[in-house]
């Protein structure tokens, strides 16, 4: 029998402005009307403490809905899509190569559309249905569009996906297969996002990362919850998080602090490190310059899934990194490709470019001696490499081409061994 969750009225006070603190009702909105700051869900932690326990979580399903009492939803109406509770495994061979004895990989490529975006979309679509929307939409660099289109198809909702027109073909195909209306915008993600903000003001649609953003972003917390639970209710010393808008990092940090506040774990010593590609690293720049705002940039990188030049949660990511005692680092496109190849060669996991950013940043932090050889380290791999294969063109070993004769194979094998 399914466990009934804590009613929304008992766990949430409303939406709260992250800048001025003004409270709003739990409605489809994401911006404060007074100071234009972003809104986020305000939970009643006193009401939750003692009701959300390790035992109550363990009694839940083997997916993200085991944390339903810490998510901004009412009833779970689609519990079987298989989102969340993805593998956390010890990376022995990669750890040996990097000189780390306790390196773990959180493999979110195991989600239904092969990225962590299935988590945030699950929460956003649940809220869209609660609010009575019959159409969902999003601005996307690829993975989000795949996830929204898939879950809209599953739930029988109409769907509009707005993407940059130059996105990788696998991500376009991975959206079109679910038969949404795909709008290819001539411009980068920031241009797409501006258009969507205008559209959302005129259409009664649930834009998952605009008017539903306050709820949508809460789905990222489940990554942090799972890491701790899968480590045996231990917190790691370091978590390395790829950054686009910065939202994922802020919510991973929030998840750890929520578990501490609810008494599920002790004091959190975890350092949360942010990772970006050097060709689009406005959050890293703001962190290193000790700035109080993030200066927008024009993206120029192969890492299109992270190529947000004006990150909505950038300054909040900077604050979370500082609060945790972590660092922010940028890596070159060459280092990204090397990270993709290194993870594949050592652990048999093919990650997209964002995962290459994560692995390259782990390497960098090890070289800087920020990460010690015995520290517990978790690297978040948030998307699958089959979506970004083109970045490896001419960067892999050529196949051995032979005639269908044993002697021909033996000759080529001898040459390969010699070389």
Order of alpha helices (4+ residues) and beta strands (2+ residues): alpha-beta-beta-beta-alpha-alpha-beta-alpha-beta-alpha-beta-alpha-beta-alpha-beta-alpha-beta-alpha-alpha-beta-alpha-beta-alpha-alpha-beta-alpha-alpha-beta-alpha
